[in-house]
Amino acid sequence: MILISDFSEFIRQIGLVAHIDDFEHLNIRPCTLLGSFEEHRVPELLDFCLKNPRFHIVSHLENSDVNRFDGKGLFYRIASGDKNPNIIYSPKLKSGFHL
């Protein structure tokens, strides 16, 4: 597991699509201006990522963000960078901590 406590570093590493303007050419519209998708949009996100394999789903859980799809997510985002499913953002942990 790679735990990151700096959200800017997490965004950079996974290539998070984080702003509404970044979706202009993707033919998918998020629920919020910051690029979040609610649970009811999961089938659409899965289909989008299947058709666009350079993208993957990032799940926001109660105390962290995980660089993979997790059905327990509170909301979801897409990213186009490092797809390592072991990358986790948690502001409560020290940066660079590895298990």
C-alpha positions as CSV (number, residue, x, y, z in Angstrom):
1,M,0.0,0.0,0.0
2,I,1.2,3.5,-0.8
3,L,-0.3,6.0,1.5
4,I,-0.2,9.7,0.5
5,S,-1.2,12.5,2.9
6,D,-0.8,15.4,0.5
7,F,-3.9,15.7,-1.7
8,S,-2.0,17.7,-4.4
9,E,0.5,14.9,-4.7
10,F,-2.3,12.3,-4.9
11,I,-4.0,14.3,-7.7
12,R,-0.7,14.6,-9.6
13,Q,0.3,11.0,-9.3
14,I,-3.1,9.4,-10.3
15,G,-3.9,12.1,-12.9
16,L,-7.3,13.0,-11.3
17,V,-9.7,14.7,-13.6
18,A,-10.7,17.3,-11.1
19,H,-12.4,20.2,-12.7
20,I,-15.6,20.6,-14.8
21,D,-13.7,22.1,-17.7
22,D,-11.5,19.0,-18.0
23,F,-14.7,17.0,-19.0
24,E,-15.5,19.1,-22.1
25,H,-14.0,16.6,-24.6
26,L,-14.8,13.4,-22.6
27,N,-18.5,13.1,-23.3
28,I,-19.3,12.5,-19.7
29,R,-20.5,15.1,-17.2
30,P,-19.9,14.9,-13.5
31,C,-22.5,15.7,-10.8
32,T,-20.3,18.5,-9.3
33,L,-18.0,21.2,-10.5
34,L,-15.0,19.4,-9.0
35,G,-15.6,16.2,-11.1
36,S,-17.5,14.0,-8.6
37,F,-20.0,11.3,-9.6
38,E,-22.7,10.0,-7.2
39,E,-23.4,6.3,-6.6
40,H,-26.2,6.1,-9.1
41,R,-23.7,7.0,-11.9
42,V,-21.4,4.0,-11.2
43,P,-22.7,1.9,-14.2
44,E,-22.0,4.9,-16.5
45,L,-18.5,5.3,-15.1
46,L,-17.7,1.6,-15.5
47,D,-18.9,1.8,-19.1
48,F,-16.9,5.0,-19.7
49,C,-13.7,3.4,-18.4
50,L,-14.3,0.2,-20.4
51,K,-14.6,2.3,-23.6
52,N,-11.7,4.6,-22.6
53,P,-9.1,2.3,-21.0
54,R,-6.7,5.2,-20.2
55,F,-9.1,6.2,-17.5
56,H,-9.9,4.5,-14.2
57,I,-12.3,5.1,-11.2
58,V,-11.2,6.6,-7.9
59,S,-13.4,6.1,-4.9
60,H,-13.9,8.5,-2.0
61,L,-14.5,6.5,1.2
62,E,-15.3,7.9,4.6
63,N,-11.7,8.7,5.6
64,S,-9.7,8.3,2.4
65,D,-9.6,8.2,-1.4
66,V,-8.6,5.0,-3.0
67,N,-7.2,4.7,-6.6
68,R,-9.6,2.0,-7.6
69,F,-13.4,1.3,-7.7
70,D,-14.8,0.4,-4.3
71,G,-18.5,-0.2,-4.1
72,K,-18.6,1.4,-0.6
73,G,-17.6,4.8,-2.0
74,L,-19.5,7.9,-1.0
75,F,-18.7,9.3,-4.4
76,Y,-16.4,8.6,-7.4
77,R,-14.1,10.4,-9.7
78,I,-12.1,9.4,-12.8
79,A,-8.3,9.7,-13.3
80,S,-5.9,9.1,-16.2
81,G,-2.5,8.7,-14.5
82,D,-1.0,5.9,-12.4
83,K,-3.5,3.1,-12.1
84,N,-1.8,1.4,-9.1
85,P,-4.8,0.3,-7.0
86,N,-2.7,0.4,-3.9
87,I,-2.3,4.2,-3.9
88,I,-4.4,5.7,-1.1
89,Y,-4.9,9.3,0.0
90,S,-5.5,9.8,3.7
91,P,-4.8,13.2,5.3
92,K,-4.4,11.5,8.7
93,L,-1.3,9.6,7.8
94,K,2.3,10.7,7.4
95,S,3.4,11.2,3.8
96,G,5.5,8.4,2.3
97,F,4.3,5.7,4.7
98,H,4.4,2.2,3.1
99,L,3.0,-1.1,4.3
